[in-house]
Every structure is written in C-alpha cells, then in structure tokens.
Amino acid sequence: MTSESLILFFIVAVVLVGGALIFSSLVPPRSFNPQKSEPYECGIPTQGKTWLQFNVGYYLFAILFLVFDVETVFLFPWATIMKSVGMAAFIEIIIFFLILGLGLLYAWKKHALIWE
Amino acid sequence: MAFNIYDLTSFNQSIDKFLYDNLPSFWAMIVEMTIIGVAFLLFYAVIGLFLVYAERKVCAFIQNRVGPNRVGPYGIFQTIADFIKLLMKEIIPIRKADQFLFNLAPFIVIIASFMAIAAIPFGLGLHAIDLNIGIFYVMAVSSLGVIGVLLAGWSSNNKYSLIGAMRSGAQIVSYELSVGLSMVTIVVLAGSMQLSEIVEAQRNGWFIFTGHVPAFIAFIIFMIASTAETNRGPFDLAEAESELTAGFHTEYSGIKFAFFFLAEYMNMFIVASIATTLFWGGWMPLHIGGWEGFNHVMDIIPPFFWYMGKTLVVIFLMMWFKWTFPRLRIDQLLKLEWKYLLPVNLFNLILMALVVLMKWHF
C-alpha cells in the first residue's frame, strides 16, 4: 500500500457518516413541534444572542500554542538524526532550548500562563 | 498461499499477487481497496462497540454496580441494541443552528479518527500503510478532530455548547504539546519515525524498560496528556455534565450523537495504541533475559493478540483514571500543562538526548 491510498480511508469514513445520516433522515419517524427544535439550555427559553464575546485568555493560549507547536515540528527531524550525528546535534539542541526556555520564562513572568 | 500467523507479510503479498495475476490491474486495485476498506470499517465498528461496553462495565464495577446485564449474556449485546436504537431515532433540527457546519462536524471527527487508524501497525505485516513519518502522521491527523468539536459547539446555537467547545479547544491545543514532546523523546531513542521500525527497535526489550528514567517519565506525561487530548475525565471539561449539560454535543441527536460518542472511544483507542507502540513494544512478546522456557511460551502467542492485549491494558488504565479522579477546573488544567508538564518535558527531552549520546540506555 502506498501513501496515496490514504484517500481510500478518507472515502470510507465519508461514506460511513454520509450513509448513516442519509439512512436516518429517511427511515425514522418524524414529527414537527416548534418547542422541539429550541436549543436546550436546561428548559429556560434562550436569551439574547448565542455568539457572545470571549475571554481573551483563550487567544493568549492559542498564540503560545502556535509558538511551541512549530518548535515541536522542528524537533521531529532533529530527533530522527540525533543518534547518528551525536555531539553536534546535542549542543545545537541545547542552544535551541535555551532560547525557547527564555521565551517560556518571559511568558511566565508576564503572567501569561495564569488563567484570569 | 502460506498463512503464517506470526508474520503476515508474505500472506498479504500472496493475496496481492493472486489478485493482480487474475484480474486487470485496475479491477485488482479496486477489489484490494474494497477488501481493506471493509476490513477496517468492521474493525472500527467492533472496537468502538466493544469499548463502549467495556467502559460501562468497568465504570459499574468501580462504582460497585453490575452494569449492563440484560441484552445477551453479561449484556454484551447492549451497545449493539443502543446503536440500532440511535440509528432509528429522528434527527431533530435546531432552530437558528448553522446547518452546514452542524452537519459537517460529525464528518470531521470520524474522518480524523478513521484516517489515524490507517497507519497503526497491529502486527508484523499487519498495517494498511507503513509511512516513514508514521508517528508524525498519526499526531497530525488525530489532532484535526478538535476542528470538529469546535464546529459542533459553534454551530449549535447553544451557549453551553459554545463554552464547552472553547474549553475543549484550549485544552486540546495545550496538551497537544506534551503529547508531541513525549513522542519526540521516544523518536530520539528509536532514531526513526516509522512505526514498524520503532517496534522493530524494541525486539531486545521494550522502550519503557530499556529507555532508562526519561522513557518512564515520557510515558507518564504521555498518559496524562493523551487522556486530556481525548477529552476524557478527569479532563472532561468540554462536556462537564453538571455545568454544561453535555457540552459541545448537547444539540446532537440520534446517529449524529452516536458518531461523536464513537469518535471519542476511537480516539482513546488510537492514543492507547500509540502508547503501546512507543513504550510497550508494539506487537513484541514479553521476554525476560535468561528465562528460555518462559520466552518460548510467550513466543507462541500471535503478535496481534499481544498488540490488542497491551492496548486494552492501557485503555483500562485510562478508564480507571476517569472513574477515580475528580474533574479539574480550567485554570488548574492550564496550570498543570504550562507550568509543570511542559518544562518537565523539555528537560526530559534533553535528558533523553544525553542518555542516547552517552549510550546509557540498555
């Protein structure tokens, strides 16, 4: 099997979900009632708009994630050759981590890691 | 056609050869694809149904109950009955919901978990696709599921769903780092990203034993982080039923709800099988140096059973977590990741590099 056949898995998953959705939109009994299609918020009629403003903390963590995730992507190729390159790779990664650790310390000092 | 349960490579190749010899190559490809697709679909469904049943039984025994026991012996057909019931339920349309995204969300969660299964090696020669960046691929594809969760919460027109989805986003995104870094720790030790090669490197001892202290720390971090990644208790803030009714899938009914449920259990299976592959030697049997008789007995058990057995043990561990620990608050959750797991993980990675450099591993 080659990597192109990953498309097969994509197609099978789509067919699985699509088929079941089509089946259950045709076969099961249906009824209509205006109350039934209300969003369920513990029985109380929903008030105002749903799409409200958000705590800025989520964005802060998203940005932090972006920095560290890109760094993880860089680490994967390093990790595969670490064994064969040896000492040079080790020194390089220590320098890389020092810079990264400085960034984490900065975020820590600025209280970016505290949920408010 | 030689069928050898310990090495399925030649068996698969002979099927492949048989098809291509007897059919035009286009039709042979179609037939082969159909066989693989159906086999994986069946496997996916059986594992999903079994894990739901197992979770209910484990939960019941931990809470000193009996659990499902009416449908079939020991209630083993309970989840099949539930599945048929959910399939026959009406899908309730939600007023003002964003219909397109609302229907797209279950597709994304199922596609993400189904495609991740393609790269997992279940035994010698028993994998659909053996990518040379296997571990990277599994990590990338399985983390796409969070988009489905976010879409589900966003499009439901329900405030609780939206809160659940945002929490889930922050949580999965944060713990993704720890999962990735603990995988890198093992990649340093194995020197390859190909899953079959990682397993092959453990022929003389599983990494959790041969990898010294850093491999053990990496395993603990991986377990914590992957439990959080699959949105399971004690990190199930996204669907905290006492605060948010059911979180991001509150408005989903019938078979759509079943898909979210199935995807949750399949994600658990995927992270457990990754833990098995990286730390517990994949399909390799347990060998103890010097015990020749014992090693021969262990060799009799086929690789597939070793693999599934180890995976089920890891899954049991995750179920045990869920039913023993109380749920965390969101600030505790983020503090655990960013102030404890991440620095420990970075330090652990350097330690592992040092171990590999100095050849301290066994």
Interface residues (C-beta under 8 A of the other chain):
Chain A: M1 T2 S3 S5 L6 L8 F9 F10 I11 V12 A13 V14 L16 V17 G18 A20 L21 F23 S24 S25 V27 P28 P29 R30 S31 K36 S37 E38 P39 Y40 E41 C42 T46 T50 W51 L52 F54 G57 Y58 F61 A62 L64 F65 F68 D69 T72 L75 F76 A79 T80 I81 M82 K83 S84 G86 M87 A89 F90 I93 I94 F97 L100 G101 L104 W108 L113 I114 W115
Chain B: M33 I36 G37 F40 L41 L87 M88 K89 E90 I91 I92 P93 I94 R95 K96 A97 N103 P106 F107 I110 I111 F114 M115 I117 A118 A128 I129 D130 L131 F136 W154 S156 N157 N158 K159 Y160 L162 M166 G169 A170 V173 S174 E176 L177 G180 L181 V184 V187 V188 G191 S192 M193 T245 T250 E251 G254 I255 K256 F259 I330 D331 L334 K335 W338 K339 L342 P343 L346 L349 I350 A353 L354 V356 L357
